[in-house]
Amino acid sequence: MDDVTQGREARSGSTDSVRMGYLRSWTEENRQSRKCIATLLGCVIRNRTNRRSLISLLSASSRRQRRRDTEANRV
């Protein structure tokens, strides 16, 4: 290991522990968002009328987005 690498590791502490801390917080965030998505999907599936309105809302918004994209490409 050269001096530059040693100096960098000395400044940042153990790179492995920093990396693990970041990874741990990222997986926790991931778990929270997965739980949130699952809850939302559960609510939508339980309530059929909401599911239909949500699907139509999503498809309408994606249609609008596609239209915007094609108009932007045309210019």
C-alpha positions, 0 to 999 in steps of 0.5 A: 500500500502506498503513502497516498492510500494510507493517508486517505484511510487515516483521514476517513477512518476505516473505509470498511466501517464507513462503507458498512454504515452507509450500506446499513442506512441504505438497506434500512431506507430501502426496507422502509420504502418497500414497506410503504409501497406494500401498504399502498398496494394492499390498500389499493387492492383491497378497495377495487374502486380505488384501484380502478381510479388509481390505474386510470390516473396513472395511465392518464399521467403516463399518457400526458408524459409520453405526449410531452416527450414526443412534443419535446422530440419534435422541436 
